[in-house]
């Protein structure tokens, strides 16, 4: 049975640095991020993004986020693989990595989406099964 989790998260820290920047070429960066989740997911996330910025400052990115906390009354961890884009706001899709769940979240699977609300917060929807 699939359950839908919704809520928001706030970004506690964002540390982004370029690892390739050259005139006339896309800029590649790596961002280390910490998030705090509220709603149906309650806990903290640590996240690594690899991003590419175009000349118009739009970005395409991939990432891995490790969530630690409570989902549906179960405590544990899982990792979500992320693919996203940023133009005037961020939009991303999640896939929970098979076999990444621990504790009460062992065996979790699912997909989700995220939309940024502003520079420091976003809303999520995650459809999961345990």
Secondary structure, 3 states (H helix, E strand, C coil): CCEEEEEEEEEEEEEEEEEECCCCCCEEEEEEEEEEEEECEEEEEEEEEEEEECCCCCEEEEEEEEEEEEECCEEEEEEEEEEEEECCCEEEEEEECCCCCEECCCCCEEEEEEEECCCCEEEEEEEEEC
